[in-house]
Amino acid sequence: MDIDGQIKLGHLLLQDRKCKKCGTIKNLVEEFYRTRKDRGAVASSYSYECKECTIKRIVETKKKRDPFIDWNYPDW
């Protein structure tokens, strides 16, 4: 049996992943951030949210954050 011919590296590694936020299927290596540096190029070391959705989420939360909401001038 020719196992090498039947199994390719592409079958073992996930090349595409569906984004949990927008639902589109994108390339795993190019369109998702790595979350764990200690592991190699394993599919579980990539996030489930694509780079575009991550950037949108961070920008929206930064806009909502106001540094002067919790700060009050001390009344001594």
Secondary structure, DSSP 4 states (H G I P E B T S, - for coil): --HHHH--HHHHS--EEE-TTT--EEEHHHHEEE--SSS-S-GGGEEEEEHHHHHHHHHHHHHH--TTSS------
